[in-house]
Amino acid sequence: MKTNLYTRFAAAIILVAIASCGAPAPNNKEGKVKRESISVTTKIPGRINTLLVQEGELVKKGDTLAILDIPEVDAKIAQAQGAVRSAAAQYEMTERGATANQLKQLQAKHDALKEQFEFAQKSFRRVEAMFTDSLVSPQTYDEAFAKYQGARAQYQAVIAELDEAKSGVRRENRLMALGQQERASGALREAEVAANERYVIAPTDMTIETITLHVGELATPGYALFNGYLPGSTWFRFTLPENEIGAVQQGQDVDIYIPYLREHTKGTVTLIKQLTKYANVTTAYPEYEMEQAVYEIKVVPQQQEIAQKLLNNATVTLN
């Protein structure tokens, strides 16, 4: 019986010792190393043709990260180029008006219809005189009159057509042709912009953390191909309950301990804000009453050269 009591007592002492070794010091609050993240996405769908970077690599703004294979864009460019040439020719034709050969054809048509009209007019006058003397029937008179009216209408139409050809194309037709040319040029520019999207460019300096697709896989619009972190954006995140937040002030210099490196560094409190959800609390030991408000503390390291070598989400303590 005594042996069992001694055994239980020894086990309790060991558990207390283990708990005391694993828990942080009462005055130290645990937090995490954070960095500002960035994602690089695509605007148009395409298959990965070439990957030019690797995970962990530091890239500069404007560097090409990947090249996509987009055969549909090449077809659209060819279509747009054809539409531009067609619209340009149409507009040029409206600017120049009728050609010399077209004017010759219209003039010949005008002369022929003029002869037909004069002949029909003479014939009608003869029939009209004979109809007055009752020498022809009303049917013959009506036929001669119909031929005269038809010849006159055709002659007037060719006069108007010839005048329009000589005076040039209407302003409305020129504007319509110009609009078609501008529309075709816009479609070509749009296709050329889409063609440039085959090159995935780094929007800023960044460290590549993950590459989500491999060569040959399809990238859909808006899909994040690359995820990374912004250089010089390292900071420390702590969460404190309402009854402890009074010990921290914005602008205050604090001491940060990095357990896995066994190093200390200095930081400055730049932000204190209230959290609205318990799930946002990242402190390993959230010892506070449920009715208390919880605050996020943002600490920016004073020595970025030390902060750059820290691992993301590594544990740190606020002393």
MOWOVEN-V922725 format. One record per residue. RES is the residue in one small letter. PHI is phi as a letter, one per 20 degrees, with the letter a starting at -180 (* if undefined). PSI is psi in radians with two decimals (999 if undefined). OMEGA is omega in degrees with one decimal (NA if undefined). Layout:
BEGIN
res=RES phi=PHI psi=PSI omega=OMEGA
res=RES phi=PHI psi=PSI omega=OMEGA
END
This chain:
BEGIN
res=m phi=* psi=-0.78 omega=179.4
res=k phi=f psi=-0.62 omega=179.4
res=t phi=f psi=-0.71 omega=178.8
res=n phi=f psi=-0.68 omega=178.4
res=l phi=f psi=-0.75 omega=178.6
res=y phi=f psi=-0.69 omega=-180.0
res=t phi=f psi=-0.79 omega=178.7
res=r phi=f psi=-0.70 omega=-179.4
res=f phi=f psi=-0.73 omega=179.2
res=a phi=f psi=-0.70 omega=178.4
res=a phi=f psi=-0.69 omega=178.9
res=a phi=f psi=-0.70 omega=178.7
res=i phi=f psi=-0.72 omega=179.6
res=i phi=f psi=-0.74 omega=179.0
res=l phi=f psi=-0.71 omega=178.1
res=v phi=f psi=-0.70 omega=-179.7
res=a phi=f psi=-0.74 omega=178.8
res=i phi=f psi=-0.76 omega=-179.7
res=a phi=f psi=-0.69 omega=-179.1
res=s phi=f psi=-0.52 omega=177.7
res=c phi=f psi=-0.62 omega=-176.4
res=g phi=e psi=-0.45 omega=-176.6
res=a phi=e psi=2.67 omega=178.8
res=p phi=f psi=2.86 omega=176.8
res=a phi=f psi=2.60 omega=-175.7
res=p phi=g psi=-0.58 omega=-176.4
res=n phi=e psi=-0.03 omega=-179.4
res=n phi=d psi=2.35 omega=179.1
res=k phi=d psi=2.29 omega=-178.5
res=e phi=e psi=2.57 omega=176.5
res=g phi=b psi=-2.95 omega=-176.6
res=k phi=c psi=2.63 omega=173.2
res=v phi=e psi=2.25 omega=-178.6
res=k phi=c psi=2.68 omega=173.9
res=r phi=c psi=2.66 omega=176.3
res=e phi=f psi=2.18 omega=-176.9
res=s phi=e psi=2.81 omega=179.7
res=i phi=b psi=2.53 omega=178.4
res=s phi=c psi=2.48 omega=177.7
res=v phi=d psi=2.08 omega=-176.4
res=t phi=d psi=3.03 omega=177.2
res=t phi=d psi=2.69 omega=178.9
res=k phi=e psi=-0.50 omega=-179.1
res=i phi=c psi=2.68 omega=-178.1
res=p phi=f psi=2.59 omega=178.0
res=g phi=a psi=2.80 omega=177.9
res=r phi=e psi=2.53 omega=179.6
res=i phi=f psi=2.06 omega=178.2
res=n phi=e psi=-0.78 omega=-177.4
res=t phi=b psi=2.36 omega=170.4
res=l phi=d psi=2.21 omega=-172.9
res=l phi=d psi=-0.01 omega=-179.3
res=v phi=c psi=2.92 omega=178.0
res=q phi=c psi=2.81 omega=177.6
res=e phi=f psi=2.41 omega=-177.4
res=g phi=n psi=-0.09 omega=-176.7
res=e phi=e psi=2.47 omega=175.9
res=l phi=e psi=2.12 omega=-178.5
res=v phi=d psi=2.75 omega=179.6
res=k phi=d psi=2.80 omega=177.5
res=k phi=f psi=2.26 omega=-179.9
res=g phi=n psi=-0.16 omega=177.5
res=d phi=f psi=2.52 omega=176.5
res=t phi=e psi=2.12 omega=-177.6
res=l phi=e psi=-0.64 omega=-178.3
res=a phi=b psi=2.83 omega=176.9
res=i phi=c psi=2.26 omega=-179.7
res=l phi=e psi=2.67 omega=173.8
res=d phi=d psi=1.98 omega=-176.5
res=i phi=c psi=1.40 omega=-177.7
res=p phi=f psi=-0.48 omega=-179.2
res=e phi=f psi=-0.57 omega=-179.2
res=v phi=f psi=-0.68 omega=178.4
res=d phi=f psi=-0.68 omega=177.9
res=a phi=f psi=-0.69 omega=179.0
res=k phi=f psi=-0.64 omega=177.9
res=i phi=f psi=-0.76 omega=178.7
res=a phi=f psi=-0.73 omega=177.9
res=q phi=f psi=-0.76 omega=-178.5
res=a phi=f psi=-0.66 omega=178.2
res=q phi=f psi=-0.72 omega=176.4
res=g phi=f psi=-0.70 omega=178.7
res=a phi=f psi=-0.62 omega=178.8
res=v phi=f psi=-0.78 omega=179.2
res=r phi=f psi=-0.73 omega=179.7
res=s phi=f psi=-0.78 omega=-179.1
res=a phi=f psi=-0.64 omega=178.8
res=a phi=f psi=-0.72 omega=178.2
res=a phi=f psi=-0.70 omega=178.8
res=q phi=f psi=-0.76 omega=179.8
res=y phi=f psi=-0.68 omega=178.8
res=e phi=f psi=-0.64 omega=179.0
res=m phi=f psi=-0.68 omega=178.6
res=t phi=f psi=-0.52 omega=178.8
res=e phi=f psi=-0.72 omega=-177.5
res=r phi=f psi=-0.43 omega=-177.7
res=g phi=m psi=-2.77 omega=-177.9
res=a phi=f psi=2.54 omega=177.0
res=t phi=f psi=3.00 omega=-179.6
res=a phi=f psi=-0.71 omega=179.6
res=n phi=f psi=-0.68 omega=178.0
res=q phi=f psi=-0.68 omega=177.7
res=l phi=f psi=-0.66 omega=178.1
res=k phi=f psi=-0.71 omega=179.1
res=q phi=f psi=-0.74 omega=179.0
res=l phi=f psi=-0.65 omega=179.4
res=q phi=f psi=-0.70 omega=178.1
res=a phi=f psi=-0.71 omega=177.5
res=k phi=f psi=-0.66 omega=178.7
res=h phi=f psi=-0.79 omega=-178.5
res=d phi=f psi=-0.72 omega=-178.8
res=a phi=f psi=-0.76 omega=179.9
res=l phi=f psi=-0.50 omega=176.4
res=k phi=f psi=-0.75 omega=177.5
res=e phi=f psi=-0.76 omega=179.8
res=q phi=f psi=-0.68 omega=179.9
res=f phi=f psi=-0.76 omega=-179.7
res=e phi=f psi=-0.68 omega=177.5
res=f phi=f psi=-0.76 omega=179.4
res=a phi=f psi=-0.60 omega=-179.5
res=q phi=f psi=-0.74 omega=178.6
res=k phi=f psi=-0.76 omega=-179.8
res=s phi=f psi=-0.72 omega=-179.6
res=f phi=f psi=-0.67 omega=-179.7
res=r phi=f psi=-0.67 omega=177.7
res=r phi=f psi=-0.82 omega=-179.8
res=v phi=f psi=-0.63 omega=-179.6
res=e phi=f psi=-0.74 omega=178.6
res=a phi=f psi=-0.71 omega=178.8
res=m phi=f psi=-0.60 omega=178.8
res=f phi=f psi=-0.56 omega=177.2
res=t phi=f psi=-0.63 omega=178.8
res=d phi=e psi=0.17 omega=178.1
res=s phi=m psi=0.62 omega=179.8
res=l phi=e psi=-0.25 omega=177.9
res=v phi=c psi=2.78 omega=-178.3
res=s phi=f psi=2.80 omega=175.2
res=p phi=g psi=-0.51 omega=179.6
res=q phi=f psi=-0.74 omega=179.4
res=t phi=f psi=-0.70 omega=178.3
res=y phi=f psi=-0.78 omega=-178.9
res=d phi=f psi=-0.67 omega=179.6
res=e phi=f psi=-0.73 omega=179.1
res=a phi=f psi=-0.68 omega=179.8
res=f phi=f psi=-0.68 omega=178.9
res=a phi=f psi=-0.72 omega=178.5
res=k phi=f psi=-0.65 omega=178.8
res=y phi=f psi=-0.79 omega=179.4
res=q phi=f psi=-0.72 omega=179.2
res=g phi=f psi=-0.74 omega=179.7
res=a phi=f psi=-0.67 omega=179.7
res=r phi=f psi=-0.73 omega=179.5
res=a phi=f psi=-0.73 omega=179.2
res=q phi=f psi=-0.68 omega=179.6
res=y phi=f psi=-0.74 omega=178.3
res=q phi=f psi=-0.63 omega=178.9
res=a phi=f psi=-0.73 omega=-179.3
res=v phi=f psi=-0.51 omega=175.0
res=i phi=f psi=-0.80 omega=179.9
res=a phi=f psi=-0.68 omega=-180.0
res=e phi=f psi=-0.70 omega=179.0
res=l phi=f psi=-0.70 omega=178.2
res=d phi=f psi=-0.70 omega=179.9
res=e phi=f psi=-0.69 omega=179.6
res=a phi=f psi=-0.64 omega=-179.6
res=k phi=f psi=-0.60 omega=-177.7
res=s phi=e psi=-0.22 omega=179.9
res=g phi=o psi=3.05 omega=-178.0
res=v phi=f psi=2.60 omega=178.1
res=r phi=f psi=2.63 omega=-178.9
res=r phi=f psi=-0.64 omega=-180.0
res=e phi=f psi=-0.68 omega=178.6
res=n phi=f psi=-0.65 omega=178.1
res=r phi=f psi=-0.73 omega=179.0
res=l phi=f psi=-0.66 omega=178.8
res=m phi=f psi=-0.74 omega=178.5
res=a phi=f psi=-0.66 omega=178.0
res=l phi=f psi=-0.71 omega=178.2
res=g phi=f psi=-0.70 omega=178.0
res=q phi=f psi=-0.64 omega=178.4
res=q phi=f psi=-0.76 omega=179.2
res=e phi=f psi=-0.67 omega=178.3
res=r phi=f psi=-0.76 omega=178.9
res=a phi=f psi=-0.68 omega=178.3
res=s phi=f psi=-0.68 omega=177.6
res=g phi=f psi=-0.69 omega=177.8
res=a phi=f psi=-0.63 omega=178.0
res=l phi=f psi=-0.76 omega=178.3
res=r phi=f psi=-0.70 omega=178.6
res=e phi=f psi=-0.73 omega=179.1
res=a phi=f psi=-0.65 omega=178.8
res=e phi=f psi=-0.67 omega=175.9
res=v phi=f psi=-0.73 omega=178.1
res=a phi=f psi=-0.61 omega=178.7
res=a phi=f psi=-0.62 omega=178.7
res=n phi=f psi=-0.36 omega=179.6
res=e phi=f psi=-0.09 omega=175.4
res=r phi=f psi=-0.36 omega=177.8
res=y phi=e psi=2.02 omega=178.5
res=v phi=e psi=2.00 omega=-172.2
res=i phi=d psi=2.48 omega=176.2
res=a phi=f psi=2.14 omega=-177.9
res=p phi=f psi=-0.32 omega=-178.9
res=t phi=a psi=3.02 omega=173.8
res=d phi=f psi=2.36 omega=-177.1
res=m phi=a psi=2.76 omega=173.1
res=t phi=d psi=2.14 omega=-179.0
res=i phi=f psi=2.10 omega=177.6
res=e phi=e psi=-0.89 omega=-178.8
res=t phi=c psi=2.56 omega=171.8
res=i phi=d psi=2.04 omega=-167.7
res=t phi=e psi=-0.36 omega=-178.3
res=l phi=c psi=2.76 omega=177.4
res=h phi=d psi=2.96 omega=179.0
res=v phi=f psi=2.31 omega=180.0
res=g phi=n psi=-0.28 omega=-179.8
res=e phi=e psi=2.70 omega=-176.0
res=l phi=e psi=2.22 omega=175.7
res=a phi=d psi=2.12 omega=178.8
res=t phi=e psi=2.77 omega=-179.4
res=p phi=g psi=2.32 omega=178.6
res=g phi=n psi=-0.05 omega=-179.8
res=y phi=f psi=2.33 omega=-177.9
res=a phi=f psi=1.92 omega=178.2
res=l phi=e psi=-0.66 omega=-176.6
res=f phi=c psi=2.39 omega=173.0
res=n phi=c psi=2.44 omega=-178.0
res=g phi=a psi=-2.99 omega=-178.0
res=y phi=c psi=2.63 omega=178.1
res=l phi=e psi=2.29 omega=177.5
res=p phi=f psi=2.53 omega=178.2
res=g phi=m psi=0.28 omega=-177.9
res=s phi=d psi=0.30 omega=-178.1
res=t phi=f psi=2.41 omega=174.6
res=w phi=b psi=2.96 omega=-178.2
res=f phi=d psi=2.39 omega=-178.7
res=r phi=d psi=2.22 omega=177.0
res=f phi=c psi=2.71 omega=173.3
res=t phi=c psi=2.26 omega=-178.6
res=l phi=c psi=2.49 omega=176.3
res=p phi=f psi=2.94 omega=-175.5
res=e phi=g psi=-0.62 omega=-176.0
res=n phi=f psi=-0.08 omega=178.9
res=e phi=d psi=-0.12 omega=-174.5
res=i phi=f psi=-0.35 omega=-179.0
res=g phi=f psi=-0.35 omega=-179.4
res=a phi=f psi=-0.12 omega=-177.7
res=v phi=d psi=2.35 omega=179.2
res=q phi=c psi=2.55 omega=177.2
res=q phi=f psi=2.32 omega=-175.8
res=g phi=n psi=-0.07 omega=-178.3
res=q phi=f psi=2.45 omega=174.1
res=d phi=e psi=2.32 omega=-177.0
res=v phi=c psi=2.84 omega=178.4
res=d phi=d psi=2.25 omega=-180.0
res=i phi=d psi=2.28 omega=177.8
res=y phi=d psi=2.35 omega=-179.3
res=i phi=d psi=1.76 omega=-173.1
res=p phi=g psi=-0.77 omega=-173.2
res=y phi=f psi=-0.36 omega=174.6
res=l phi=d psi=-0.25 omega=-176.4
res=r phi=l psi=0.81 omega=-179.7
res=e phi=c psi=2.70 omega=174.1
res=h phi=d psi=2.61 omega=174.1
res=t phi=b psi=2.76 omega=-179.6
res=k phi=e psi=2.57 omega=177.3
res=g phi=b psi=2.91 omega=-179.4
res=t phi=c psi=2.30 omega=177.5
res=v phi=f psi=2.05 omega=-177.6
res=t phi=d psi=-0.28 omega=-176.1
res=l phi=b psi=2.38 omega=171.6
res=i phi=c psi=2.06 omega=-178.9
res=k phi=b psi=2.65 omega=-178.1
res=q phi=f psi=2.45 omega=174.0
res=l phi=e psi=2.55 omega=-176.6
res=t phi=d psi=-0.24 omega=-176.6
res=k phi=c psi=2.46 omega=178.4
res=y phi=f psi=-0.54 omega=-177.2
res=a phi=f psi=-0.33 omega=-179.8
res=n phi=e psi=-0.15 omega=-178.2
res=v phi=f psi=2.18 omega=-178.2
res=t phi=d psi=-0.03 omega=177.4
res=t phi=f psi=2.40 omega=-176.3
res=a phi=f psi=-0.45 omega=-177.2
res=y phi=c psi=1.35 omega=-177.9
res=p phi=f psi=1.38 omega=-178.3
res=e phi=e psi=1.63 omega=177.9
res=y phi=b psi=2.82 omega=178.5
res=e phi=f psi=2.56 omega=-175.9
res=m phi=f psi=-0.48 omega=-178.5
res=e phi=e psi=-0.14 omega=-178.8
res=q phi=e psi=2.61 omega=172.8
res=a phi=f psi=2.64 omega=179.2
res=v phi=d psi=2.42 omega=-175.0
res=y phi=c psi=2.51 omega=174.8
res=e phi=e psi=2.35 omega=178.9
res=i phi=d psi=2.18 omega=176.4
res=k phi=d psi=2.14 omega=-178.8
res=v phi=d psi=2.17 omega=178.9
res=v phi=e psi=2.19 omega=-179.9
res=p phi=f psi=2.52 omega=179.7
res=q phi=e psi=-0.34 omega=179.7
res=q phi=d psi=1.68 omega=-177.2
res=q phi=f psi=-0.45 omega=179.1
res=e phi=f psi=-0.55 omega=175.0
res=i phi=f psi=-0.69 omega=-177.4
res=a phi=f psi=-0.53 omega=-176.6
res=q phi=f psi=-0.51 omega=-176.7
res=k phi=e psi=-0.04 omega=-179.3
res=l phi=f psi=2.55 omega=177.6
res=l phi=e psi=2.42 omega=-179.6
res=n phi=f psi=2.41 omega=-179.4
res=n phi=m psi=0.22 omega=173.4
res=a phi=f psi=2.66 omega=-177.6
res=t phi=e psi=2.38 omega=174.5
res=v phi=c psi=2.86 omega=179.1
res=t phi=c psi=2.50 omega=177.5
res=l phi=e psi=2.02 omega=-176.5
res=n phi=e psi=999 omega=NA
END
